[in-house]
Amino acid sequence: LLCLMLKFSDTKRFRAASKLINAADAARFSMLLERVLTKLHLRNERVFNESEEAQLCDLFSVNNDELVLLLSTCSFIFEQAAVASANPAKLEDELRNSGVHGPQ
């Protein structure tokens, strides 16, 4: 069985997203992740509608561009983990190595 390497690039965009993830409230971020994960397979559909996105901006104290970055990075992380068939421990290790220490 082929198992691909899971590695997140150290880009300016990923570092910015990591800061947003690390600063997020854990309980709220968990609910956001659940929604992202449930909508991941719907490629042409938004995860949240405009009204929900406005609420999320307030909830996470981010602007719209930062929210888009946060949502796209979460989707990217899930997609890469799936492609690499990464188990949760491997995913956590790689995220920590990439500067994502998780919400507070």
Contacts in CASP RR format, 6 or more apart in sequence:
PFRMAT RR
TARGET T0000
AUTHOR 0000-0000-0000
METHOD contacts of the structure
MODEL  1
LLCLMLKFSDTKRFRAASKLINAADAARFSMLLERVLTKLHLRNERVFNE
SEEAQLCDLFSVNNDELVLLLSTCSFIFEQAAVASANPAKLEDELRNSGV
HGPQ
1 85 0 8 1.000
3 84 0 8 1.000
3 85 0 8 1.000
4 83 0 8 1.000
4 84 0 8 1.000
4 85 0 8 1.000
5 84 0 8 1.000
6 80 0 8 1.000
6 81 0 8 1.000
6 84 0 8 1.000
6 86 0 8 1.000
6 90 0 8 1.000
6 91 0 8 1.000
6 94 0 8 1.000
7 94 0 8 1.000
8 14 0 8 1.000
8 77 0 8 1.000
8 80 0 8 1.000
8 94 0 8 1.000
8 95 0 8 1.000
8 98 0 8 1.000
8 100 0 8 1.000
10 98 0 8 1.000
13 69 0 8 1.000
13 73 0 8 1.000
14 73 0 8 1.000
14 98 0 8 1.000
15 99 0 8 1.000
16 66 0 8 1.000
16 69 0 8 1.000
17 69 0 8 1.000
17 70 0 8 1.000
17 72 0 8 1.000
17 73 0 8 1.000
18 98 0 8 1.000
18 99 0 8 1.000
18 100 0 8 1.000
20 60 0 8 1.000
20 62 0 8 1.000
20 66 0 8 1.000
20 69 0 8 1.000
20 70 0 8 1.000
20 73 0 8 1.000
21 29 0 8 1.000
21 70 0 8 1.000
21 73 0 8 1.000
21 74 0 8 1.000
21 100 0 8 1.000
21 102 0 8 1.000
21 103 0 8 1.000
22 99 0 8 1.000
22 100 0 8 1.000
22 101 0 8 1.000
22 102 0 8 1.000
22 103 0 8 1.000
22 104 0 8 1.000
23 103 0 8 1.000
23 104 0 8 1.000
24 32 0 8 1.000
24 60 0 8 1.000
24 70 0 8 1.000
24 102 0 8 1.000
24 103 0 8 1.000
24 104 0 8 1.000
25 60 0 8 1.000
25 103 0 8 1.000
25 104 0 8 1.000
26 102 0 8 1.000
26 103 0 8 1.000
26 104 0 8 1.000
28 59 0 8 1.000
28 60 0 8 1.000
28 103 0 8 1.000
29 60 0 8 1.000
29 102 0 8 1.000
29 103 0 8 1.000
30 103 0 8 1.000
32 56 0 8 1.000
32 60 0 8 1.000
32 70 0 8 1.000
32 71 0 8 1.000
32 74 0 8 1.000
33 74 0 8 1.000
35 47 0 8 1.000
35 48 0 8 1.000
36 47 0 8 1.000
36 71 0 8 1.000
36 74 0 8 1.000
36 75 0 8 1.000
36 78 0 8 1.000
37 78 0 8 1.000
39 45 0 8 1.000
39 47 0 8 1.000
40 75 0 8 1.000
40 78 0 8 1.000
40 79 0 8 1.000
47 71 0 8 1.000
47 75 0 8 1.000
48 56 0 8 1.000
48 71 0 8 1.000
53 64 0 8 1.000
53 67 0 8 1.000
56 62 0 8 1.000
56 67 0 8 1.000
57 63 0 8 1.000
57 64 0 8 1.000
57 66 0 8 1.000
57 67 0 8 1.000
60 66 0 8 1.000
60 67 0 8 1.000
60 70 0 8 1.000
62 70 0 8 1.000
77 91 0 8 1.000
77 95 0 8 1.000
80 86 0 8 1.000
81 91 0 8 1.000
84 90 0 8 1.000
86 94 0 8 1.000
95 102 0 8 1.000
END
